[in-house]
Amino acid sequence: MHKDDLVDTVIAQWEKERPDIDPSPMAVMGRLVRTNAVFSKELHSVFSRFGLNGGEFDVLATLRRSGKPYTLTPNQLLQTLMLTSGSMTNRIDKLEAKDLVKRSPDPNDRRGVLVCLTEKGLKLIDEVIIEHVAKGHQLLSPLDEDEKVLLANLLKKLLVNLHH
């Protein structure tokens, strides 16, 4: 049996104070919100050691995992990261100022641009991703391999059905 956490206490309080409602969804919702807060803080500590924030990491990682030549259009980045174009422009500007990405004209679209990792950006994301994955392993260490697979699949099922 697992020890109780704050969410158990909250649910017990609602059951006592409002026996007419079923607070059971709070078991998942409360823990997802609390887990997200912990994960965000921990991942921020990784990114900040490299002078990045989570959004900048996302752009660099998306370019890196796209494969050589590590180049995408701003629109392709937008679709992957689900951002507004203003936010994307801002992120690209900051990364370009740090010499981690560069913009160049899109040969297939006279008005378009391409965003590409620089050598410095490639070197940095290859370093950060190692720390990022190590932090993920550490955060998930209370779970065994089967539990990690089960949790990932359950969260995927939730997200696929919530994301219309």
GUKOL-78640 format. One line per field, with one value per atom (N, C-alpha, C): residue in three letters; atom name; x, y, z. Coordinates in Angstrom, 1 decimal. Each point is the difference from the previous one (the first is absolute). Example, Ala and Ser with C-alpha at 12.3 -4.5 7.8 and 13.67 -1.06 7.14 Angstrom:
# GUKOL-78640
res <- ALA / ALA / ALA / SER / SER / SER
atom <- N / CA / C / N / CA / C
c1 <- 13.2 / -0.9 / 0.9 / -0.4 / 0.9 / -0.8
c2 <- -5.7 / 1.2 / 1.2 / 1.1 / 1.1 / 1.1
c3 <- 7.8 / 0.0 / 0.0 / -0.7 / 0.0 / 0.8
# end
This chain:
# GUKOL-78640
res <- MET / MET / MET / HIS / HIS / HIS / LYS / LYS / LYS / ASP / ASP / ASP / ASP / ASP / ASP / LEU / LEU / LEU / VAL / VAL / VAL / ASP / ASP / ASP / THR / THR / THR / VAL / VAL / VAL / ILE / ILE / ILE / ALA / ALA / ALA / GLN / GLN / GLN / TRP / TRP / TRP / GLU / GLU / GLU / LYS / LYS / LYS / GLU / GLU / GLU / ARG / ARG / ARG / PRO / PRO / PRO / ASP / ASP / ASP / ILE / ILE / ILE / ASP / ASP / ASP / PRO / PRO / PRO / SER / SER / SER / PRO / PRO / PRO / MET / MET / MET / ALA / ALA / ALA / VAL / VAL / VAL / MET / MET / MET / GLY / GLY / GLY / ARG / ARG / ARG / LEU / LEU / LEU / VAL / VAL / VAL / ARG / ARG / ARG / THR / THR / THR / ASN / ASN / ASN / ALA / ALA / ALA / VAL / VAL / VAL / PHE / PHE / PHE / SER / SER / SER / LYS / LYS / LYS / GLU / GLU / GLU / LEU / LEU / LEU / HIS / HIS / HIS / SER / SER / SER / VAL / VAL / VAL / PHE / PHE / PHE / SER / SER / SER / ARG / ARG / ARG / PHE / PHE / PHE / GLY / GLY / GLY / LEU / LEU / LEU / ASN / ASN / ASN / GLY / GLY / GLY / GLY / GLY / GLY / GLU / GLU / GLU / PHE / PHE / PHE / ASP / ASP / ASP / VAL / VAL / VAL / LEU / LEU / LEU / ALA / ALA / ALA / THR / THR / THR / LEU / LEU / LEU / ARG / ARG / ARG / ARG / ARG / ARG / SER / SER / SER / GLY / GLY / GLY / LYS / LYS / LYS / PRO / PRO / PRO / TYR / TYR / TYR / THR / THR / THR / LEU / LEU / LEU / THR / THR / THR / PRO / PRO / PRO / ASN / ASN / ASN / GLN / GLN / GLN / LEU / LEU / LEU / LEU / LEU / LEU / GLN / GLN / GLN / THR / THR / THR / LEU / LEU / LEU / MET / MET / MET / LEU / LEU / LEU / THR / THR / THR / SER / SER / SER / GLY / GLY / GLY / SER / SER / SER / MET / MET / MET / THR / THR / THR / ASN / ASN / ASN / ARG / ARG / ARG / ILE / ILE / ILE / ASP / ASP / ASP / LYS / LYS / LYS / LEU / LEU / LEU / GLU / GLU / GLU / ALA / ALA / ALA / LYS / LYS / LYS / ASP / ASP / ASP / LEU / LEU / LEU / VAL / VAL / VAL / LYS / LYS / LYS / ARG / ARG / ARG / SER / SER / SER / PRO / PRO / PRO / ASP / ASP / ASP / PRO / PRO / PRO / ASN / ASN / ASN / ASP / ASP / ASP / ARG / ARG / ARG / ARG / ARG / ARG / GLY / GLY / GLY / VAL / VAL / VAL / LEU / LEU / LEU / VAL / VAL / VAL / CYS / CYS / CYS / LEU / LEU / LEU / THR / THR / THR / GLU / GLU / GLU / LYS / LYS / LYS / GLY / GLY / GLY / LEU / LEU / LEU / LYS / LYS / LYS / LEU / LEU / LEU / ILE / ILE / ILE / ASP / ASP / ASP / GLU / GLU / GLU / VAL / VAL / VAL / ILE / ILE / ILE / ILE / ILE / ILE / GLU / GLU / GLU / HIS / HIS / HIS / VAL / VAL / VAL / ALA / ALA / ALA / LYS / LYS / LYS / GLY / GLY / GLY / HIS / HIS / HIS / GLN / GLN / GLN / LEU / LEU / LEU / LEU / LEU / LEU / SER / SER / SER / PRO / PRO / PRO / LEU / LEU / LEU / ASP / ASP / ASP / GLU / GLU / GLU / ASP / ASP / ASP / GLU / GLU / GLU / LYS / LYS / LYS / VAL / VAL / VAL / LEU / LEU / LEU / LEU / LEU / LEU / ALA / ALA / ALA / ASN / ASN / ASN / LEU / LEU / LEU / LEU / LEU / LEU / LYS / LYS / LYS / LYS / LYS / LYS / LEU / LEU / LEU / LEU / LEU / LEU / VAL / VAL / VAL / ASN / ASN / ASN / LEU / LEU / LEU / HIS / HIS / HIS / HIS / HIS / HIS
atom <- N / CA / C / N / CA / C / N / CA / C / N / CA / C / N / CA / C / N / CA / C / N / CA / C / N / CA / C / N / CA / C / N / CA / C / N / CA / C / N / CA / C / N / CA / C / N / CA / C / N / CA / C / N / CA / C / N / CA / C / N / CA / C / N / CA / C / N / CA / C / N / CA / C / N / CA / C / N / CA / C / N / CA / C / N / CA / C / N / CA / C / N / CA / C / N / CA / C / N / CA / C / N / CA / C / N / CA / C / N / CA / C / N / CA / C / N / CA / C / N / CA / C / N / CA / C / N / CA / C / N / CA / C / N / CA / C / N / CA / C / N / CA / C / N / CA / C / N / CA / C / N / CA / C / N / CA / C / N / CA / C / N / CA / C / N / CA / C / N / CA / C / N / CA / C / N / CA / C / N / CA / C / N / CA / C / N / CA / C / N / CA / C / N / CA / C / N / CA / C / N / CA / C / N / CA / C / N / CA / C / N / CA / C / N / CA / C / N / CA / C / N / CA / C / N / CA / C / N / CA / C / N / CA / C / N / CA / C / N / CA / C / N / CA / C / N / CA / C / N / CA / C / N / CA / C / N / CA / C / N / CA / C / N / CA / C / N / CA / C / N / CA / C / N / CA / C / N / CA / C / N / CA / C / N / CA / C / N / CA / C / N / CA / C / N / CA / C / N / CA / C / N / CA / C / N / CA / C / N / CA / C / N / CA / C / N / CA / C / N / CA / C / N / CA / C / N / CA / C / N / CA / C / N / CA / C / N / CA / C / N / CA / C / N / CA / C / N / CA / C / N / CA / C / N / CA / C / N / CA / C / N / CA / C / N / CA / C / N / CA / C / N / CA / C / N / CA / C / N / CA / C / N / CA / C / N / CA / C / N / CA / C / N / CA / C / N / CA / C / N / CA / C / N / CA / C / N / CA / C / N / CA / C / N / CA / C / N / CA / C / N / CA / C / N / CA / C / N / CA / C / N / CA / C / N / CA / C / N / CA / C / N / CA / C / N / CA / C / N / CA / C / N / CA / C / N / CA / C / N / CA / C / N / CA / C / N / CA / C / N / CA / C / N / CA / C / N / CA / C / N / CA / C / N / CA / C / N / CA / C / N / CA / C / N / CA / C / N / CA / C / N / CA / C / N / CA / C / N / CA / C / N / CA / C / N / CA / C / N / CA / C / N / CA / C / N / CA / C / N / CA / C / N / CA / C / N / CA / C / N / CA / C / N / CA / C / N / CA / C / N / CA / C / N / CA / C / N / CA / C / N / CA / C / N / CA / C / N / CA / C / N / CA / C
c1 <- 0.8 / -0.8 / 0.9 / -0.4 / 0.8 / -0.5 / 1.0 / -0.4 / -0.8 / -0.8 / -0.9 / 0.8 / -0.6 / 0.6 / -1.1 / 0.4 / -0.9 / -1.3 / 0.0 / -1.2 / -0.9 / 0.5 / -0.9 / -0.7 / 0.7 / -0.6 / -1.1 / 0.3 / -1.0 / -1.2 / 0.1 / -1.1 / -0.9 / 0.7 / -0.6 / -0.8 / 0.6 / -0.7 / -1.3 / 0.1 / -1.2 / -1.0 / 0.4 / -1.0 / -0.8 / 0.7 / -0.6 / -0.9 / 0.5 / -0.7 / -1.1 / 0.2 / -1.0 / -0.3 / -0.6 / -0.3 / -0.8 / -0.6 / -0.9 / 0.8 / 1.3 / 0.8 / 1.0 / 0.4 / 1.1 / 1.3 / 0.9 / 1.2 / 1.1 / -0.3 / 1.0 / 0.9 / -0.6 / 0.9 / 1.2 / -0.2 / 1.1 / 1.3 / -0.2 / 1.1 / 1.0 / -0.6 / 0.9 / 0.3 / -1.0 / 0.3 / 1.0 / -0.3 / 0.9 / 1.5 / 0.1 / 1.4 / 0.6 / -0.8 / 0.6 / 0.5 / -0.8 / 0.4 / 1.3 / 0.0 / 1.2 / 1.2 / -0.2 / 1.1 / 0.6 / -0.9 / 0.4 / 0.9 / -0.5 / 0.8 / 1.4 / 0.1 / 1.3 / 0.9 / -0.6 / 0.8 / 0.5 / -0.9 / 0.3 / 1.2 / -0.1 / 1.1 / 1.3 / 0.0 / 1.2 / 0.6 / -0.9 / 0.5 / 0.6 / -0.7 / 0.5 / 1.4 / 0.3 / 1.3 / 1.1 / -0.4 / 0.9 / 0.2 / -1.1 / 0.2 / 0.7 / -0.2 / 0.6 / 1.5 / 0.5 / 1.4 / 0.7 / -0.8 / 0.5 / -0.4 / -0.5 / -0.5 / -1.2 / -0.8 / -1.3 / -1.2 / -1.1 / -1.3 / -0.7 / -1.1 / -0.6 / -0.4 / -0.5 / -0.4 / 1.1 / 1.2 / 1.1 / 0.5 / 0.0 / 0.4 / -0.9 / -1.3 / -0.9 / 0.3 / 0.4 / 0.3 / 1.3 / 1.0 / 1.3 / -0.2 / -0.8 / -0.2 / -0.8 / -1.0 / -0.8 / 0.9 / 0.9 / 0.9 / 0.9 / 0.6 / 0.9 / -0.6 / -1.2 / -0.6 / -0.6 / 0.0 / -0.5 / 1.1 / 1.2 / 1.1 / 0.7 / 1.1 / 0.8 / -0.9 / 0.0 / 1.0 / -0.5 / -0.9 / -0.5 / -0.6 / -0.9 / -0.6 / -1.5 / -0.8 / -1.4 / -0.5 / -1.2 / -0.6 / -0.7 / -0.2 / -0.6 / -1.4 / -0.7 / -1.3 / 0.1 / 1.0 / 0.2 / 0.3 / 0.8 / 0.3 / -1.3 / -0.8 / -1.3 / -0.9 / -0.1 / -0.9 / 0.5 / 1.3 / 0.5 / -0.1 / 0.2 / 0.0 / -1.3 / -1.0 / -1.3 / 0.1 / 0.6 / 0.2 / -0.7 / -0.1 / -0.4 / 1.2 / -0.2 / 1.1 / 0.9 / -0.7 / 0.7 / 1.0 / -0.5 / 0.9 / 1.2 / -0.3 / 1.0 / 1.1 / -0.5 / 1.0 / 0.9 / -0.6 / 0.7 / 1.1 / -0.4 / 1.0 / 1.1 / -0.3 / 1.0 / 0.9 / -0.5 / 0.8 / 1.0 / -0.5 / 0.9 / 1.1 / -0.4 / 1.0 / 1.0 / -0.5 / 0.9 / 1.0 / -0.5 / 0.9 / 1.1 / -0.3 / 1.0 / 0.8 / -0.2 / 0.7 / -0.2 / -1.2 / -0.4 / -0.8 / -0.7 / -0.6 / 0.2 / -0.2 / 0.1 / -1.1 / -0.5 / -1.0 / 0.6 / -0.6 / 0.5 / -1.2 / 0.1 / -1.1 / -0.4 / -1.3 / -0.5 / 0.1 / 0.8 / 0.2 / -1.4 / -0.9 / -1.2 / -1.2 / 0.3 / -1.0 / 0.6 / -0.2 / 0.7 / -0.2 / -1.2 / -0.3 / 0.4 / 0.3 / 0.2 / 1.5 / 0.1 / 1.3 / 0.2 / 1.2 / 0.3 / 0.7 / -0.2 / 0.7 / 0.9 / 1.3 / 0.9 / 0.9 / 0.3 / 1.0 / 1.3 / 0.7 / 1.4 / 0.9 / 1.3 / 0.9 / -0.1 / 0.0 / -0.1 / -1.3 / -1.1 / -1.3 / -0.1 / 0.6 / 0.0 / 0.8 / 1.2 / 0.8 / -0.7 / -0.7 / -0.7 / -1.2 / -0.8 / -1.2 / 0.5 / 1.1 / 0.5 / 0.4 / 0.5 / 0.4 / -1.3 / -0.9 / -1.2 / -0.8 / -0.2 / -0.9 / 0.5 / 1.3 / 0.5 / -0.5 / 0.2 / -0.4 / -1.6 / -0.7 / -1.5 / -0.5 / 0.6 / -0.4 / 0.4 / 1.2 / 0.4 / -0.9 / -0.4 / -1.0 / -1.3 / -0.4 / -1.3 / 0.1 / 1.1 / 0.2 / 0.0 / 0.6 / 0.0 / -1.4 / -0.8 / -1.3 / -1.0 / 0.3 / -0.9 / 0.5 / 1.1 / 0.7 / -0.9 / -1.0 / -0.9 / -0.8 / -0.1 / -0.9 / 0.9 / -0.5 / 0.7 / -0.3 / 0.7 / -0.2 / -1.4 / -0.7 / -1.4 / -0.9 / 0.3 / -0.8 / 0.2 / 1.2 / 0.3 / -0.8 / 0.1 / -0.8 / -1.5 / -0.5 / -1.4 / -0.4 / 0.8 / -0.3 / 0.0 / 1.0 / 0.2 / -1.3 / -0.4 / -1.1 / -1.3 / -0.2 / -1.2 / -0.1 / 1.2 / 0.0 / -0.3 / 0.6 / -0.2 / -1.5 / -0.6 / -1.5 / -0.8 / 0.4 / -0.7 / 0.2 / 1.2 / 0.3 / -0.6 / 0.1 / -0.5 / -1.5 / -0.7 / -1.5 / -0.4 / 0.9 / -0.3 / 0.4 / 1.0 / 0.5 / -0.8 / -0.9 / -0.9 / 0.6
c2 <- -1.2 / 1.2 / 1.2 / 1.0 / 1.3 / 0.9 / 0.8 / 1.0 / 1.1 / 0.6 / 1.1 / 1.2 / 0.8 / 1.3 / 1.1 / 1.2 / 1.1 / -0.2 / -0.6 / -0.2 / -0.9 / -1.0 / -0.9 / 0.8 / 0.9 / 0.8 / 0.9 / 0.6 / 0.9 / -0.7 / -1.2 / -0.9 / -0.3 / -0.4 / -0.4 / 1.2 / 1.2 / 1.2 / 0.2 / -0.1 / 0.2 / -1.0 / -1.3 / -1.0 / 0.3 / 0.5 / 0.4 / 1.2 / 1.0 / 1.3 / 0.0 / -0.8 / 0.0 / -1.4 / -0.8 / -1.4 / -0.2 / 1.1 / -0.1 / 0.0 / 0.3 / 0.0 / -1.1 / -0.4 / -1.1 / 0.7 / 0.2 / 0.7 / -0.9 / -1.2 / -0.9 / 0.5 / 0.8 / 0.6 / 0.8 / 0.5 / 0.8 / -0.9 / -1.3 / -0.9 / 0.1 / 0.1 / 0.1 / 1.4 / 0.9 / 1.4 / 0.7 / -0.2 / 0.6 / -0.5 / -1.3 / -0.6 / 0.4 / 0.1 / 0.5 / 1.4 / 0.9 / 1.4 / 0.1 / -0.8 / 0.1 / -0.6 / -1.1 / -0.7 / 1.0 / 0.6 / 1.0 / 1.1 / 0.5 / 1.1 / -0.5 / -1.2 / -0.5 / -0.3 / -0.6 / -0.3 / 1.3 / 1.0 / 1.3 / 0.7 / 0.0 / 0.5 / -0.7 / -1.3 / -0.8 / 0.2 / 0.0 / 0.1 / 1.5 / 0.9 / 1.4 / 0.1 / -0.7 / 0.0 / -0.6 / -0.9 / -0.6 / 1.1 / 0.5 / 1.0 / 1.2 / 0.5 / 1.3 / -0.2 / -1.2 / -0.2 / 0.2 / -0.1 / 0.2 / 1.3 / 0.9 / 1.3 / 0.0 / -1.0 / -0.1 / -0.1 / 0.3 / -0.3 / -1.1 / -0.5 / -1.2 / 0.2 / 1.2 / 0.3 / 0.0 / 0.5 / 0.0 / -1.4 / -0.8 / -1.4 / -0.7 / 0.2 / -0.6 / 0.3 / 1.2 / 0.4 / -0.7 / 0.0 / -0.6 / -1.6 / -0.6 / -1.4 / -0.4 / 0.8 / -0.3 / 0.1 / 1.0 / 0.1 / -1.2 / -0.4 / -1.1 / -1.3 / -0.3 / -1.3 / -0.1 / 1.2 / 0.0 / -0.7 / -0.1 / -0.6 / 1.0 / -0.4 / 0.9 / 0.5 / 1.2 / 1.1 / 0.8 / -0.6 / 0.7 / 1.3 / 0.0 / 1.2 / -0.2 / 0.9 / 0.0 / 1.4 / 0.1 / 1.3 / 0.4 / 1.3 / 0.4 / -0.7 / -0.2 / -0.6 / -1.5 / -0.7 / -1.4 / 0.0 / 1.0 / 0.1 / 0.3 / 0.9 / 0.3 / -1.2 / -0.8 / -1.2 / -1.0 / -0.1 / -1.0 / 0.5 / 1.3 / 0.6 / 0.6 / 0.1 / 0.6 / 1.3 / 1.0 / 1.3 / 1.0 / 1.2 / 1.1 / 0.4 / 0.6 / 0.5 / 1.0 / 0.9 / 1.0 / -0.6 / -1.0 / -0.7 / -0.7 / -0.6 / -0.7 / 1.0 / 1.2 / 1.0 / 0.4 / 0.2 / 0.5 / -1.1 / -1.2 / -1.1 / -0.1 / 0.1 / -0.1 / 1.2 / 1.2 / 1.2 / -0.2 / -0.5 / -0.2 / -1.0 / -1.1 / -1.0 / 0.5 / 0.8 / 0.6 / 0.9 / 0.8 / 0.9 / -0.7 / -1.3 / -0.8 / -0.8 / 0.2 / -0.8 / -1.5 / -0.4 / -1.4 / -0.4 / 0.9 / -0.2 / 1.1 / -0.2 / 1.1 / -0.1 / 1.1 / 0.1 / 0.1 / -0.6 / 0.2 / 0.0 / 0.6 / 0.1 / -1.5 / -0.2 / -1.3 / 0.0 / -0.9 / 0.0 / -0.4 / -0.7 / -0.4 / 1.0 / 1.1 / 1.0 / 1.3 / 0.9 / 1.3 / 0.8 / -0.1 / 0.7 / -0.7 / -1.3 / -0.8 / -0.1 / -0.4 / -0.2 / -1.5 / -0.4 / -1.3 / 0.3 / -0.8 / 0.1 / -1.2 / 0.2 / -1.1 / 0.1 / -1.2 / 0.0 / 0.5 / 0.8 / 0.3 / -1.1 / 0.0 / -1.0 / 0.1 / 1.2 / 0.3 / -0.6 / 0.2 / -0.5 / -1.5 / -0.6 / -1.5 / -0.6 / 0.6 / -0.4 / 0.1 / 1.2 / 0.2 / -1.0 / -0.1 / -0.9 / -1.5 / -0.4 / -1.3 / -0.2 / 1.1 / -0.1 / 0.0 / 0.9 / 0.2 / -1.2 / -0.7 / -1.1 / -1.2 / -0.1 / -1.0 / 0.3 / 1.2 / 0.4 / -0.1 / 0.4 / 0.0 / -1.5 / -0.9 / -1.4 / -0.6 / 0.4 / -0.5 / 0.5 / 1.2 / 0.6 / -0.8 / -0.3 / -0.8 / -1.3 / -0.7 / -1.3 / 0.1 / 1.1 / 0.2 / 0.3 / 0.8 / 0.4 / -1.2 / -0.9 / -1.2 / -1.2 / 0.1 / -1.1 / -0.7 / 0.6 / -0.8 / -1.0 / 0.0 / -0.9 / -1.1 / -1.2 / -1.0 / 0.1 / -0.8 / 0.2 / -0.2 / -1.1 / -0.2 / 1.2 / 0.5 / 1.2 / 1.2 / 0.2 / 1.1 / -0.1 / -1.2 / -0.3 / 0.2 / -0.5 / 0.1 / 1.5 / 0.7 / 1.4 / 0.8 / -0.2 / 0.6 / -0.3 / -1.2 / -0.4 / 0.6 / 0.0 / 0.6 / 1.5 / 0.7 / 1.5 / 0.2 / -0.8 / 0.1 / -0.1 / -1.0 / -0.3 / 1.2 / 0.6 / 1.2 / 1.2 / 0.2 / 1.2 / -0.2 / -1.2 / -0.2 / 0.3 / -0.4 / 0.2 / 1.4 / 0.7 / 1.4 / 1.0 / -0.4 / 0.9 / -0.2 / 0.8 / -0.1 / 0.5
c3 <- 0.0 / 0.0 / 0.0 / -0.8 / -0.1 / 1.1 / 0.5 / 1.0 / -0.6 / 0.8 / -0.4 / -0.4 / -0.9 / -0.4 / 0.2 / -0.3 / 0.2 / -0.8 / -1.2 / -0.8 / 0.8 / 0.6 / 0.9 / 1.0 / 0.7 / 1.0 / -0.6 / -1.1 / -0.6 / -0.4 / -0.5 / -0.4 / 1.2 / 1.1 / 1.2 / 0.6 / -0.1 / 0.5 / -0.8 / -1.3 / -0.9 / 0.3 / 0.2 / 0.3 / 1.3 / 0.9 / 1.3 / -0.1 / -0.7 / -0.1 / -1.0 / -1.1 / -1.1 / -0.4 / 0.9 / -0.4 / -1.2 / -0.5 / -1.2 / -1.3 / 0.1 / -1.3 / 0.1 / -1.2 / -0.1 / -0.4 / 1.0 / -0.3 / -0.6 / -0.4 / -0.5 / -1.2 / -0.9 / -1.1 / 0.6 / 1.2 / 0.6 / 0.2 / 0.1 / 0.3 / -1.2 / -1.2 / -1.2 / -0.3 / 0.0 / -0.4 / 1.0 / 1.3 / 1.0 / -0.2 / -0.2 / -0.1 / -1.3 / -1.1 / -1.3 / 0.2 / 0.6 / 0.2 / 0.8 / 1.1 / 0.9 / -0.6 / -0.8 / -0.7 / -1.0 / -0.8 / -1.0 / 0.6 / 1.2 / 0.7 / 0.3 / 0.6 / 0.4 / -1.2 / -1.1 / -1.2 / -0.6 / -0.1 / -0.6 / 0.7 / 1.3 / 0.8 / -0.2 / 0.0 / -0.2 / -1.4 / -1.0 / -1.3 / -0.2 / 0.6 / -0.1 / 0.5 / 1.1 / 0.6 / -1.0 / -0.8 / -1.0 / -1.1 / -0.5 / -1.1 / 0.4 / 1.2 / 0.4 / 0.2 / 0.3 / 0.1 / -1.4 / -1.0 / -1.4 / -0.6 / 0.8 / -0.4 / -0.9 / 0.2 / -0.8 / 0.9 / -0.7 / 0.7 / -0.7 / 0.5 / -0.6 / -1.4 / -0.3 / -1.4 / -1.0 / 0.4 / -0.8 / -0.2 / 1.1 / -0.1 / -1.1 / 0.1 / -0.9 / -1.5 / -0.3 / -1.4 / -0.4 / 0.8 / -0.3 / -0.1 / 0.9 / -0.1 / -1.2 / -0.4 / -1.2 / -1.2 / -0.1 / -1.2 / 0.0 / 1.2 / 0.1 / -0.4 / 0.5 / -0.3 / -1.4 / -0.7 / -1.4 / -0.9 / 0.5 / -0.8 / -0.9 / -0.6 / -0.8 / -1.1 / -0.4 / 0.4 / 1.2 / 0.8 / 1.2 / -0.3 / -1.0 / -0.5 / -0.2 / 0.5 / -0.2 / -0.3 / -0.6 / -0.2 / 1.4 / 0.2 / 1.3 / 0.1 / -1.1 / 0.0 / 0.5 / -0.5 / 0.5 / 1.5 / 0.5 / 1.4 / 0.8 / -0.6 / 0.6 / 0.2 / -1.0 / 0.0 / 1.1 / 0.1 / 0.9 / 1.5 / 0.2 / 1.3 / 0.5 / -0.9 / 0.3 / 0.7 / -0.7 / 0.5 / -1.0 / 0.5 / -0.9 / -0.8 / -1.2 / -0.8 / 0.7 / 0.8 / 0.7 / 1.1 / 0.7 / 0.9 / -0.7 / -1.1 / -0.8 / -0.4 / -0.6 / -0.4 / 1.1 / 1.2 / 1.1 / 0.4 / 0.1 / 0.3 / -1.0 / -1.3 / -1.0 / 0.1 / 0.3 / 0.1 / 1.2 / 1.1 / 1.2 / -0.3 / -0.7 / -0.3 / -1.1 / -0.9 / -1.0 / 0.6 / 1.0 / 0.7 / 0.8 / 0.4 / 0.7 / -0.9 / -1.3 / -1.1 / 0.1 / 0.4 / 0.0 / -1.2 / -0.6 / -1.3 / -0.9 / -1.3 / -1.0 / -1.0 / -0.4 / -1.0 / -1.4 / -1.0 / -1.3 / -1.0 / -1.1 / -1.0 / -0.4 / -0.1 / -0.5 / -1.5 / -0.6 / -1.5 / -0.7 / 0.8 / -0.6 / 0.2 / 0.7 / 0.3 / 0.2 / -1.0 / 0.0 / 1.2 / 0.6 / 1.3 / 1.2 / -0.1 / 1.2 / 0.5 / 1.2 / 0.6 / 0.5 / 0.1 / 0.7 / 1.3 / 1.0 / 1.2 / 0.2 / 0.2 / 0.0 / 1.3 / 0.6 / 1.1 / -0.5 / 0.8 / -0.3 / 0.6 / -0.3 / 0.6 / 1.6 / 0.5 / 1.4 / 0.6 / -0.8 / 0.4 / 0.1 / -1.1 / 0.0 / 1.1 / 0.3 / 1.1 / 1.3 / 0.2 / 1.3 / 0.2 / -1.1 / 0.2 / 0.2 / -0.6 / 0.2 / 1.5 / 0.6 / 1.4 / 0.9 / -0.3 / 0.9 / 0.0 / -1.2 / -0.1 / 0.9 / 0.2 / 0.9 / 1.5 / 0.4 / 1.3 / 0.2 / -1.1 / 0.0 / 0.3 / -0.8 / 0.1 / 1.4 / 0.4 / 1.4 / 1.1 / -0.1 / 0.9 / -0.1 / -1.2 / -0.1 / 0.6 / -0.2 / 0.7 / 1.5 / 0.5 / 1.5 / 0.5 / -0.7 / 0.4 / 0.0 / -1.0 / -0.1 / 0.8 / 0.7 / 0.7 / 1.0 / 0.6 / 0.9 / -0.7 / -1.3 / -0.8 / -0.6 / -0.1 / -0.7 / -1.5 / -0.9 / -1.4 / -0.5 / 0.6 / -0.4 / 0.4 / 1.2 / 0.4 / -0.8 / -0.5 / -0.9 / -1.3 / -0.5 / -1.3 / 0.2 / 1.1 / 0.3 / 0.1 / 0.8 / 0.2 / -1.3 / -0.8 / -1.3 / -0.8 / -0.1 / -0.8 / 0.5 / 1.3 / 0.6 / -0.3 / 0.2 / -0.3 / -1.5 / -0.8 / -1.5 / -0.3 / 0.6 / -0.2 / 0.4 / 1.1 / 0.5 / -1.0 / -0.4 / -0.8 / -1.4 / -0.6 / -1.3 / 0.0 / 1.0 / 0.1 / 0.4 / 0.6 / 0.4 / -1.1 / -0.8 / -1.1 / -1.3 / -0.2 / -1.2 / -1.2
# end
